[in-house]
Amino acid sequence: MKTREIILILIAAAFGGVAIVTWSGEEAANERAAKISKDAAEARLKSLADIKDLNDKAAKAAADAKKATADAGKLATDLLAKTKTDADKAVKQAVDDLAKAKEDAAKAAVKAAELEKAKADAANRVNELTAELARLRDGSELKEAIAKQKKAEADLEAASSALREANAATAKATARLAEVEEENRRLREQTKGTDNVSPNYRAL
């Protein structure tokens, strides 16, 4: 085989190889482009679905936020009204408690004064009982009572004696009065029917 033929064969083989390589590369490129197009379409559909899902979630979140805001506003209004009512009740209760505390304090002050007086009276009574107990222990009160009893007995005896003397004097005076009355009666009997020329005469 000649050199020229060999070169032509080699050139022809080279062109054939290029053609084969070119055809194989174009088919692969087409397949890859189709796959990429398919993936892109799927990705676009998935993206649209994701966007819709996100929009739905955002709308729901906005609705929930709006409802939560409304609920929070109502709750805040209710709490404010309740707080005001509770505050008014608390103020009234505090005023009532203060008035009662003042009243209780006044009563306690009076009671304390009464207790102080009772304490002072008790202390005085204790002192009196202590002194009395001391007198009982040393017998001075008993001695004084015995002396008073003896004096009372002596006074009673003196009074009895004076009464006896008075009774005797009364009896004597009574007897004398009876004598005088009898004498007067006798004299009146004697003077009945008797003329008395004396200017000083007066019938009894």
C-alpha positions as CSV (number, residue, x, y, z in Angstrom):
1,M,0.0,0.0,0.0
2,K,1.2,3.4,-0.9
3,T,1.9,6.1,1.5
4,R,-0.7,8.4,-0.1
5,E,-3.4,5.7,0.3
6,I,-2.5,5.3,3.9
7,I,-2.7,9.0,4.5
8,L,-6.1,9.2,2.8
9,I,-7.3,6.2,4.9
10,L,-6.1,7.9,8.0
11,I,-7.7,11.2,7.0
12,A,-11.0,9.4,6.2
13,A,-10.9,7.6,9.5
14,A,-10.2,10.8,11.4
15,F,-13.2,12.5,9.7
16,G,-15.3,9.4,10.5
17,G,-14.3,9.5,14.1
18,V,-15.1,13.2,14.3
19,A,-18.5,12.6,12.9
20,I,-19.2,9.8,15.3
21,V,-18.0,11.9,18.2
22,T,-20.0,14.9,17.0
23,W,-23.2,12.8,16.7
24,S,-22.7,11.1,20.0
25,G,-22.1,14.5,21.7
26,E,-25.2,16.1,20.2
27,E,-27.5,13.3,21.3
28,A,-26.1,13.4,24.8
29,A,-26.5,17.2,24.8
30,N,-30.1,16.9,23.6
31,E,-30.9,14.3,26.3
32,R,-29.2,16.5,29.0
33,A,-31.1,19.6,27.7
34,A,-34.4,17.6,27.8
35,K,-33.6,16.5,31.3
36,I,-32.6,20.0,32.4
37,S,-35.9,21.3,30.8
38,K,-37.9,18.7,32.6
39,D,-36.1,19.4,35.9
40,A,-36.6,23.1,35.4
41,A,-40.4,22.6,34.7
42,E,-40.7,20.4,37.7
43,A,-38.7,22.9,39.8
44,R,-41.0,25.7,38.5
45,L,-44.1,23.8,39.3
46,K,-42.7,23.0,42.8
47,S,-41.7,26.6,43.2
48,L,-45.2,27.7,42.3
49,A,-46.6,25.2,44.7
50,D,-44.2,26.4,47.4
51,I,-45.1,30.0,46.7
52,K,-48.8,29.2,46.9
53,D,-48.2,27.3,50.1
54,L,-46.2,30.2,51.5
55,N,-48.9,32.7,50.4
56,D,-51.6,30.5,52.1
57,K,-49.5,30.3,55.2
58,A,-48.9,34.0,55.2
59,A,-52.6,34.8,54.7
60,K,-53.5,32.4,57.5
61,A,-50.7,33.9,59.7
62,A,-52.1,37.4,58.9
63,A,-55.6,36.3,59.7
64,D,-54.4,34.7,62.9
65,A,-52.4,37.8,63.8
66,K,-55.5,40.0,63.1
67,K,-57.7,37.7,65.3
68,A,-55.0,37.6,67.9
69,T,-54.8,41.4,67.8
70,A,-58.5,41.7,68.1
71,D,-58.6,39.1,71.0
72,A,-55.7,40.9,72.7
73,G,-57.5,44.2,72.3
74,K,-60.7,42.8,73.8
75,L,-58.8,41.1,76.5
76,A,-56.9,44.3,77.3
77,T,-60.3,46.2,77.4
78,D,-61.8,43.6,79.6
79,L,-58.7,43.5,81.8
80,L,-58.7,47.3,82.0
81,A,-62.4,47.4,83.0
82,K,-61.9,44.5,85.5
83,T,-58.7,46.2,86.8
84,K,-60.6,49.5,87.3
85,T,-63.5,47.7,89.0
86,D,-61.0,45.7,91.2
87,A,-59.1,48.9,91.9
88,D,-62.3,50.7,92.9
89,K,-63.2,47.7,95.1
90,A,-59.7,47.7,96.6
91,V,-59.8,51.4,97.3
92,K,-63.2,51.0,99.0
93,Q,-62.0,48.0,100.9
94,A,-58.9,49.9,102.0
95,V,-61.0,52.9,103.1
96,D,-63.3,50.5,105.1
97,D,-60.3,48.7,106.5
98,L,-58.7,52.0,107.6
99,A,-61.9,53.2,109.2
100,K,-62.2,49.8,111.0
101,A,-58.6,49.9,112.0
102,K,-59.1,53.4,113.5
103,E,-62.2,52.3,115.3
104,D,-60.3,49.2,116.6
105,A,-57.4,51.4,117.6
106,A,-59.7,53.7,119.6
107,K,-61.4,50.7,121.3
108,A,-57.9,49.3,122.0
109,A,-56.8,52.6,123.5
110,V,-59.9,52.6,125.8
111,K,-59.3,49.0,126.7
112,A,-55.7,49.7,127.4
113,A,-56.7,52.6,129.7
114,E,-59.1,50.3,131.5
115,L,-56.5,47.6,131.8
116,E,-54.0,50.1,133.2
117,K,-56.6,51.3,135.8
118,A,-57.4,47.7,136.6
119,K,-53.7,47.0,136.9
120,A,-53.2,50.0,139.3
121,D,-56.3,48.9,141.3
122,A,-54.9,45.4,141.5
123,A,-51.5,46.7,142.6
124,N,-53.2,48.8,145.3
125,R,-55.3,45.8,146.4
126,V,-52.2,43.6,146.5
127,N,-50.5,46.2,148.7
128,E,-53.5,46.3,151.0
129,L,-53.6,42.5,151.2
130,T,-49.8,42.4,151.8
131,A,-50.2,45.0,154.6
132,E,-53.1,43.1,156.1
133,L,-51.2,39.8,155.9
134,A,-48.3,41.5,157.6
135,R,-50.6,42.7,160.4
136,L,-52.1,39.2,160.7
137,R,-48.7,37.7,160.9
138,D,-47.5,40.0,163.7
139,G,-50.8,39.7,165.5
140,S,-51.3,43.5,165.8
141,E,-54.7,43.4,164.2
142,L,-55.8,40.6,166.5
143,K,-54.5,42.5,169.5
144,E,-56.3,45.6,168.3
145,A,-59.5,43.6,167.9
146,I,-59.2,42.0,171.4
147,A,-58.6,45.5,172.9
148,K,-61.7,46.8,171.0
149,Q,-63.7,43.9,172.3
150,K,-62.6,44.4,175.9
151,K,-63.4,48.1,175.6
152,A,-66.8,47.3,174.1
153,E,-67.4,44.9,177.0
154,A,-66.4,47.6,179.5
155,D,-68.6,50.1,177.7
156,L,-71.5,47.6,177.7
157,E,-71.0,47.0,181.4
158,A,-70.9,50.7,182.1
159,A,-74.0,51.2,180.0
160,S,-75.7,48.3,181.8
161,S,-74.8,49.9,185.1
162,A,-76.1,53.3,183.9
163,L,-79.3,51.6,182.7
164,R,-79.8,50.0,186.1
165,E,-79.2,53.3,187.8
166,A,-81.6,55.0,185.4
167,N,-84.2,52.3,186.0
168,A,-83.8,52.6,189.7
169,A,-84.1,56.4,189.4
170,T,-87.1,56.0,187.2
171,A,-88.7,53.6,189.6
172,K,-88.0,56.0,192.5
173,A,-89.4,58.9,190.5
174,T,-92.4,56.9,189.5
175,A,-93.0,56.0,193.2
176,R,-92.6,59.7,194.2
177,L,-94.9,60.7,191.5
178,A,-97.5,58.2,192.7
179,E,-97.1,59.6,196.2
180,V,-97.5,63.2,195.0
181,E,-100.6,62.2,193.0
182,E,-102.0,60.4,196.0
183,E,-101.3,63.4,198.2
184,N,-102.9,65.7,195.7
185,R,-106.0,63.5,195.5
186,R,-106.2,63.4,199.3
187,L,-106.0,67.1,199.5
188,R,-108.7,67.6,196.9
189,E,-110.9,65.3,198.9
190,Q,-110.3,67.2,202.0
191,T,-111.1,70.6,200.4
192,K,-114.4,69.6,198.8
193,G,-117.3,71.5,200.4
194,T,-115.0,73.7,202.5
195,D,-115.3,77.5,202.2
196,N,-112.1,79.3,202.0
197,V,-112.2,82.9,202.7
198,S,-108.7,83.5,201.5
199,P,-108.6,85.6,198.3
200,N,-105.8,83.3,197.0
201,Y,-107.9,80.2,197.3
202,R,-108.6,78.2,194.2
203,A,-110.3,74.8,194.2
204,L,-108.1,72.0,192.9
